[in-house]
């Protein structure tokens, strides 16, 4: 396996933070290299613990290794929510968190502590553990599908909690990690996070309330959760057109949909309505240019009938050819 020091991969974005699209390509290459060299989440987490000097004495260190080990064995039959996704999200989360810390240091603002970083890693590597390849739907009394808020997120949070308890984590730590995982429910979790980031306290709908969300009163929890929200979708929304196409195809296969079923219209819903066209964490915002670029390419699919069923990478090449001629 490639033994390049982990810090080189995780801190590439810190060297040129004014050019996020270039950073997006570098992060895409990093993820490809990790997969090509057959890295797994547990191996990466062992290196993260060494990278965060002194974290081996934190009770979260053994919990993180147990969580990563389970992530490596979870969702093996899934085309999208599988061990590769857990590894990608964990790596992206730490990349964005370290980038946020660098930006905070430059502005003389508080940064995430070593313990905060370990909490975020526990949430990121564990956020989709035991994912069954389905959405948050379940069969109701009449065998009709019923949406169950936080179904999969609660499942993952419960496993992660069991490992945190076994390692002696305190109540605030467990609450923070559970909160960050629950936030990854795109329908019910994202609005809760948006409310917290906007400084509101009374706009959380009763059907989406969870005791864990009280942790959002803490600035570090808001940052950890916002970073996980961005990390969970950044491959599809903030790297390259090729990454977006790959992730879309994998999601179609996992859901049993025909190829290209999640086309331009579905992408528009994803970009505009689910994400609101933006990243919300300091590190994620440095990839905003890449998100904007992918949205522009998708708009070309919507406005050019002949391009409607093409993937974003093909549209990007067509746009490049048109501009060169």
Secondary structure, 3 states (H helix, E strand, C coil): CCCCCHHHHHCHHHHCCCCHHHHHHHHHHHHHHHHHCCCCHHHHHHHHHHHCCCHHHCCHHHHHHHHHHHHHCCCCCCCCCCHHHHHHHHHHHHHHHHHHHHHHHHCCCCCCCHHHHHHHHHHHHHCCCCCCCCCCEEECCCCCEEECCCHHHHHHHHHHHHHHHHCCCCHHHHHHHHHHHHCCCCCCHHHHHHHHHCCCCCCCCHHHCCHHHHHHHCHHHHHHHHHHHHHHHHHHHCCCHHHHHHHHHHHHHHHCCCCCCCCHHHHHHHHHHHCCCCCCCHHHHCCHHHHHHHHHHHHHHHHCHHHCCCCHHHHHHHHHHHHHC
